[in-house]
Amino acid sequence: FTRIKTLEQATAIAGQRKISGFPFHFADPAIAEVLDFNFIDREPNLNGALALLSASRSLTLFGTLLSAGQQFKVVTASDTIRCHVAGVFNDWSNMHEEFGVFLILNDAQISTLGYQSDKFSVYGKLNRPSFKTEIESIIKKSISDSEVSYHLQSFDEIYFGPRVRGENARHGDSYSVWILICIATLII
């Protein structure tokens, strides 16, 4: 299992290059065991604050896909932390969320950046689907907090983007505009 937390309003800076305007994600070190990464470049022997970058984010921040081992700064309104790139992975397509930067930080580092480390999502990988019922039972017994919610579902049940070819059309193209006009006409 790994915790994943969205970190809004963060900026990454490497020399004169920067990336911002999209969410970064905090994750536990076990993230590489839970999600399937197709690594292009990897530096496994790093310590401290680390990052996994998608290929597109690595190109934007460093101008190369081979940025493992390089350092950059993560800047928020509260503080700045230096991170080393532990790996670069191929971009995932059809995701419900844009996972371009995973920061492998401890709770103190997350707090330093101005975020609460106790609110997060949990992702896990079960070796056998039969474990789902057992895990749900353990969670129900362990959690009595009414503010905590959970829902276990397999990856194939999660909507990771368009699955119908027609949905791949760019927004704002003439076909999409005509479809919206037709729908609006039917509603009126």
Residue pairs with C-beta under 8 A, 6 or more apart in sequence:
1 28
1 30
1 34
1 122
1 123
1 124
2 27
2 28
2 29
2 30
2 31
2 33
2 34
2 35
2 122
2 123
2 124
3 26
3 27
3 28
3 120
3 121
3 122
4 25
4 26
4 27
4 31
4 102
4 120
4 121
4 122
4 123
5 25
5 26
5 27
5 110
5 115
5 117
5 119
5 120
5 121
6 23
6 24
6 25
6 97
7 23
7 24
7 25
7 26
7 76
7 103
7 110
7 113
7 115
8 23
9 76
9 77
10 20
10 23
10 24
10 74
10 75
10 76
10 113
11 18
11 19
11 20
11 74
11 75
11 76
12 18
12 19
12 20
12 24
12 57
12 61
12 72
12 73
12 74
12 75
12 101
13 72
13 73
13 75
14 61
14 62
14 70
14 71
14 72
14 73
17 60
17 61
17 62
17 63
18 61
19 57
19 60
19 61
19 101
22 98
22 100
23 97
23 98
24 74
24 100
24 101
24 102
24 103
25 99
25 101
25 102
25 103
26 102
26 103
26 104
26 105
26 110
26 115
26 117
26 120
27 52
27 102
27 103
27 104
28 104
29 50
29 104
31 52
31 102
31 104
31 123
32 52
32 87
33 125
34 123
34 124
34 125
35 123
37 52
37 87
37 89
38 89
38 90
39 87
39 88
39 89
40 55
40 65
40 66
40 88
40 89
40 90
41 58
41 65
41 66
41 67
41 68
41 87
41 88
42 68
42 86
42 87
42 88
43 68
43 69
43 84
43 85
43 86
43 87
44 86
44 87
46 69
46 84
46 86
48 83
48 84
49 74
49 81
49 82
49 83
49 84
49 103
49 104
49 105
49 109
50 83
50 84
50 85
50 86
50 103
50 104
51 72
51 74
51 83
51 84
51 85
51 86
51 101
51 102
51 103
51 104
52 85
52 86
52 87
52 88
52 89
52 101
52 102
52 104
53 61
53 67
53 85
53 87
53 88
53 89
53 100
53 101
53 102
54 88
54 89
54 90
54 91
54 92
54 99
54 100
54 101
55 65
55 88
55 89
55 90
55 91
56 91
56 100
57 100
57 101
58 64
58 65
58 67
58 85
58 88
59 65
61 67
61 72
62 70
62 72
62 85
65 88
66 88
67 85
67 88
68 85
68 86
68 87
68 88
69 84
69 85
70 84
70 85
71 82
71 83
71 84
71 85
72 82
72 83
72 85
73 80
73 81
73 82
73 83
74 80
74 81
74 82
74 83
74 103
74 113
76 113
76 114
76 115
77 114
78 112
78 113
78 114
79 112
79 113
79 114
81 105
81 109
81 112
81 113
83 103
86 104
91 100
92 99
92 160
93 161
94 160
94 161
94 162
94 163
95 160
95 161
96 158
96 159
96 160
96 161
105 113
107 117
110 116
110 117
111 117
122 150
124 135
126 132
126 135
129 154
132 152
132 154
135 152
136 152
139 150
139 152
143 150
162 168
169 175
169 176
170 176
